[in-house]
Amino acid sequence: MNIQMVDLRTQFEGIKEEVLSGFQSIFESGAFINGPMVKNFCESLSQYLQVAHTIPCANGTDALQAALMALNFSPGDEIITTPFTFIATAEVITLLGLKPVFVDIEPQTFNIDVRKIETAITPKTRCIMPVHLYGQCADMESILAIAEKHNLYVIEDNAQSIGATYTFSDGRKQMAGTMGHIGCTSFYPSKNLGAYGDAGAIFTNDDALAQALHMIVNHGQKEKYTSDVIGINSRLDSFQAVVLHAKLKKLPEYITARQAAAAFYDEAFTNIDALKIPFRSENSTHVFHQYTLITDLNRDDLRAHLSAHNVPSMVYYPFPLHLNKAFAYLNHKKGDFPVSEHMALQTISLPMHTELTPEQLKYISSTIISYCTKK
């Protein structure tokens, strides 16, 4: 079987006509950057997320950097985040002369452990940056309460969970990326809402922050050639907007397909003692950017078995950030964040995308079960 971790080629067939027609319109209009296609996409995305402002940018890393810049932090200010994520989350903190302060994750959701946040707060703490990992929200109600108590900002890294819905204890519902002061996302091709190249966006309900963010991603300019602040050059091109707009219309359908695939995996692995299926939070829907198992088996041997049977797999992330050389200056050591370190060694992600067929899912799961039952 030709099984992919992400099958963008097959997914393209469902949007091909709209995408190619949109590309033709761009060529004819010459509006390659920040044209009407970009405006239309951002308006549609704001409506889908029920957020006041969507600010487009070139990629998810730029989104995070612009968000930090908009809040006017000073060198040495501390930003609390998780070590179990892609490097971009903490990378932008360091690039701006700020200090990432890591807090370990929950063993069930892989998201930041809210019970440990307050012990990490110091007089220099300015912001909490939770990551909604693998497809479901962090405990935002607790995070927002802590932030309010300590007068902190909240920036959501929503690169993996666009479309997830969080339910507060009073019944209110908000979508991932819209609950903090600023939300950031990536439209990297493999994301649930992915472009055909790099792209990203920033969300906020604050009018003043929206104005600042628009300037920051455009060289600090409110008007051409007049820069009010130091900014960056980070724009969404019209071709990516066409792709994203076409996919946004299908995002609910894509999420349903991912959830169905996850349910198939769940049923297949429920009684396999060596595998722990993904946990579902009571407060958040799960949109399954990744389907990640926890296993006490020899992971490398399991991956070799899968590869021998033409089943791809991935490990996100094999090294927590505090053990990466780039963050050696923070003087962390093994054992500082034991849950993150354990998950780095024990997790494995299976193929997860919108085009998985029942036959493929059955083959993948049976290949894993055959390995487990021999151990």
C-alpha positions in Angstrom: 0.0 0.0 0.0 1.1 3.5 -0.8 0.6 5.1 2.7 1.7 8.6 3.4 2.1 10.4 6.7 0.2 13.3 5.0 -1.4 12.8 1.6 -1.6 16.3 0.0 -1.7 15.0 -3.6 -5.0 13.1 -3.1 -6.4 16.0 -1.0 -5.6 18.4 -3.9 -8.1 16.6 -6.2 -11.0 17.9 -4.1 -10.0 21.5 -4.4 -8.1 21.4 -7.7 -10.7 23.4 -9.8 -11.0 26.2 -7.3 -7.3 26.5 -6.7 -6.3 26.6 -10.4 -9.1 29.1 -11.2 -7.8 31.3 -8.3 -4.3 31.1 -9.6 -5.4 32.1 -13.0 -7.2 35.2 -11.5 -4.0 36.2 -9.7 -1.9 36.0 -12.9 -4.5 38.1 -14.7 -4.8 40.7 -11.9 -1.1 40.9 -11.0 -2.1 41.2 -7.3 0.5 38.7 -6.0 0.9 40.0 -2.4 -1.8 41.4 0.0 -4.3 41.4 -2.8 -8.1 40.7 -2.7 -7.4 37.0 -2.3 -5.6 37.6 0.9 -8.3 39.9 2.2 -11.1 37.5 1.4 -9.3 34.6 3.1 -8.6 36.6 6.3 -12.3 37.8 6.5 -13.5 34.2 6.0 -11.0 32.9 8.6 -12.1 35.6 11.1 -15.7 34.6 10.6 -14.9 30.9 11.1 -13.0 31.5 14.3 -15.3 34.2 15.5 -12.3 36.5 16.2 -12.2 40.2 15.5 -8.9 40.4 13.6 -6.8 38.0 11.4 -3.4 39.4 10.5 -1.7 37.4 7.7 2.0 36.7 7.7 4.6 34.6 6.0 4.8 31.7 8.4 4.0 30.5 11.9 7.4 31.5 13.3 7.0 35.1 12.2 3.5 35.0 13.7 5.0 34.2 17.1 7.8 36.7 16.8 5.4 39.5 15.7 3.1 38.7 18.7 6.0 39.1 21.1 7.1 42.3 19.4 3.6 43.8 19.7 3.6 43.5 23.4 6.7 45.7 23.9 8.6 43.4 26.2 12.1 44.4 27.4 15.3 42.3 27.1 15.5 39.8 30.0 11.7 39.6 30.4 10.6 36.0 30.9 8.1 34.0 28.8 6.7 30.8 30.3 6.2 28.0 27.8 6.7 24.2 27.3 9.8 22.3 26.4 7.8 19.7 24.5 7.2 21.5 21.2 8.9 22.6 18.0 11.8 24.9 18.5 10.1 27.9 16.9 8.0 28.5 20.1 11.1 29.2 22.2 13.4 30.3 19.4 11.5 33.5 18.8 11.6 34.3 22.6 15.4 34.0 22.5 15.8 35.9 19.2 14.1 39.0 20.9 16.4 38.9 23.9 13.8 37.5 26.1 14.1 34.4 28.3 12.1 31.2 27.8 11.1 29.6 31.1 10.0 26.0 30.6 7.2 24.3 32.5 6.8 20.6 32.1 3.8 19.0 30.4 0.8 16.9 31.5 1.4 13.2 30.8 -2.0 12.8 29.2 -2.5 15.8 26.9 1.2 16.6 26.2 0.2 20.3 26.9 1.7 22.6 29.6 0.9 21.5 33.1 -1.1 24.4 34.6 -0.4 23.1 38.1 3.3 24.0 37.7 3.0 27.4 36.1 2.7 29.6 39.2 5.9 28.1 40.7 7.8 29.3 37.5 6.5 32.9 37.8 9.1 35.5 38.9 9.1 39.4 39.0 10.4 39.2 35.4 7.6 37.1 34.0 5.5 38.9 31.4 3.7 36.2 29.4 2.5 32.6 29.3 2.8 31.0 25.9 0.8 27.7 25.9 1.1 25.3 22.9 -2.1 23.5 21.8 -0.2 20.3 20.9 -1.2 17.6 18.5 -4.8 18.9 18.0 -6.4 19.8 21.4 -6.3 22.9 23.6 -4.3 23.4 26.7 -6.2 24.1 29.9 -7.0 27.7 28.9 -9.4 28.5 31.6 -6.7 27.9 34.2 -4.1 29.6 32.2 -6.2 32.7 31.7 -7.0 32.8 35.5 -3.3 32.6 36.4 -2.5 35.3 33.8 -5.1 37.6 35.2 -4.0 37.0 38.8 -0.4 37.9 38.0 -1.1 40.6 35.3 0.5 38.5 32.5 -0.2 38.3 28.7 -1.2 35.1 27.0 0.0 34.2 23.5 -1.5 30.9 22.1 0.7 28.8 19.8 -2.0 27.3 17.8 0.0 25.9 15.0 -1.4 22.4 15.4 -5.0 22.8 16.6 -6.8 25.2 14.3 -10.5 24.3 14.4 -10.4 22.9 18.0 -13.1 24.2 20.3 -12.6 24.9 24.0 -15.5 24.8 26.5 -15.2 26.9 29.7 -16.8 25.8 32.9 -19.7 28.2 32.4 -20.5 26.7 29.0 -18.9 29.4 26.9 -17.1 28.1 23.8 -14.2 29.6 22.0 -11.9 28.3 19.3 -8.3 27.6 19.7 -6.2 30.7 19.1 -8.9 33.2 20.1 -8.8 33.0 23.9 -5.6 34.8 24.8 -4.5 38.3 24.0 -2.9 37.0 20.8 -3.1 33.7 18.9 -0.7 32.5 16.3 -0.9 29.7 13.7 1.1 28.1 11.0 -0.2 27.1 7.6 2.7 24.8 6.8 1.5 22.3 4.2 1.2 19.4 6.6 -1.1 21.3 9.0 -4.8 20.7 9.2 -5.3 23.9 7.3 -2.2 23.9 5.2 -0.9 26.1 2.3 1.3 24.9 -0.6 4.3 26.7 0.9 5.0 28.7 4.0 2.2 30.9 5.5 0.9 31.9 8.8 -1.6 34.2 10.7 -2.1 36.0 13.9 -5.4 36.5 15.7 -6.6 39.0 18.3 -9.8 40.6 19.6 -7.9 43.7 20.7 -8.2 46.6 18.2 -5.0 48.3 19.3 -3.0 45.1 19.2 -4.3 44.3 15.7 -3.2 47.7 14.5 0.3 47.2 16.0 0.5 43.7 14.4 -0.5 44.9 11.0 2.4 47.5 11.2 4.9 45.0 12.6 4.5 42.5 9.8 4.9 45.3 7.2 8.2 46.9 8.3 6.5 48.9 11.1 4.5 50.9 8.6 1.0 52.3 8.9 1.5 54.2 5.7 4.0 53.5 3.0 7.5 54.7 3.7 6.5 55.9 7.2 7.6 53.4 9.9 6.2 54.1 13.3 8.0 51.1 14.9 10.7 48.6 14.0 9.0 45.7 12.2 9.7 42.7 10.0 8.8 41.8 6.4 6.3 39.0 6.7 3.5 38.8 4.1 1.1 36.2 2.9 1.1 35.9 -0.9 -2.0 35.6 -2.9 -1.3 32.1 -4.1 -1.2 30.7 -0.6 -4.4 32.6 0.2 -6.2 30.9 -2.7 -5.2 27.5 -1.4 -6.1 28.3 2.2 -9.4 29.8 1.3 -10.4 26.6 -0.7 -9.3 24.4 2.2 -11.0 26.6 4.8 -14.3 25.8 3.2 -13.6 22.1 3.7 -11.9 22.3 7.2 -15.0 21.0 9.1 -15.0 18.0 6.7 -11.3 17.6 7.1 -11.6 17.6 10.9 -14.4 15.0 10.8 -12.2 12.7 8.6 -9.3 13.0 11.0 -11.5 12.3 14.0 -13.0 9.2 12.2 -9.4 7.9 11.5 -8.5 8.5 15.1 -11.6 6.6 16.3 -10.6 3.6 14.0 -7.1 3.6 15.6 -8.6 3.9 19.1 -10.8 0.9 18.6 -8.0 -1.2 17.1 -5.6 -0.4 19.9 -7.8 -0.2 23.0 -7.0 -3.7 24.3 -3.3 -3.6 23.4 -1.6 -3.2 26.8 1.7 -1.9 25.2 -0.1 1.0 23.6 -1.7 4.0 25.2 -4.1 5.8 22.9 -4.5 9.6 22.8 -6.3 11.2 25.7 -9.4 13.4 25.0 -9.8 16.4 27.3 -13.3 17.1 28.6 -12.8 20.8 27.8 -11.5 20.6 24.3 -12.3 18.9 21.0 -9.4 17.1 19.4 -8.7 17.8 15.7 -5.9 15.3 15.4 -3.0 17.1 13.7 -1.2 14.1 14.9 -2.3 10.7 16.2 0.3 10.0 18.9 0.6 6.8 20.9 2.6 6.2 24.1 4.4 2.9 24.2 6.8 1.1 26.5 8.0 -1.1 23.6 11.3 -0.6 21.8 10.2 2.3 19.7 13.1 2.1 17.2 12.4 -1.6 16.7 8.7 -0.9 16.2 9.4 1.9 13.7 11.7 -0.5 11.8 8.9 -3.1 11.7 6.5 -0.5 10.3 9.0 0.7 7.7 9.6 -2.9 6.6 5.8 -3.1 6.0 5.7 0.3 4.2 4.0 2.1 7.0 5.5 5.5 7.8 5.8 6.9 11.3 7.2 9.9 13.0 8.6 11.0 16.4 7.5 14.5 17.6 9.7 15.4 19.4 12.8 13.2 20.1 14.6 15.9 22.2 12.8 18.3 24.5 13.9 21.9 24.0 15.8 22.2 27.2 18.1 19.4 26.0 18.8 21.0 22.7 22.3 22.6 22.3 20.6 25.9 21.3 19.3 26.3 24.8 22.4 25.1 26.7 22.8 28.7 28.0 19.8 28.1 30.2 21.8 25.5 32.1 19.2 22.8 32.2 20.0 19.2 32.6 18.4 15.8 32.2 15.7 15.3 34.8 14.6 18.9 35.0 11.4 18.2 33.0 10.9 14.5 33.4 7.5 14.1 31.8 8.7 15.9 28.6 11.8 13.7 28.6 9.8 10.5 29.0 7.4 11.4 26.2 10.3 12.2 23.9 11.4 8.6 24.3 8.0 6.8 24.4 5.8 8.5 21.8 5.2 7.5 18.2 2.9 9.2 15.7 1.0 7.3 13.0 -0.2 8.4 9.6 -3.0 11.0 10.1 -4.6 12.9 7.3 -7.9 13.5 5.5 -7.5 10.8 2.8 -6.9 7.7 4.9 -9.1 4.9 3.7 -10.6 2.1 5.8 -8.2 -0.4 4.0 -5.2 1.7 4.9 -6.3 2.2 8.5 -6.8 -1.6 8.8 -3.4 -2.3 7.4 -1.6 0.2 9.6 -3.3 -1.0 12.8 -2.9 -4.7 12.0 0.7 -4.2 11.3 1.2 -2.6 14.7 -0.9 -5.2 16.5 1.1 -8.0 14.9 4.3 -6.5 16.3 2.8 -6.0 19.7 1.4 -9.5 20.0 4.8 -11.0 19.3 6.4 -9.2 22.2 
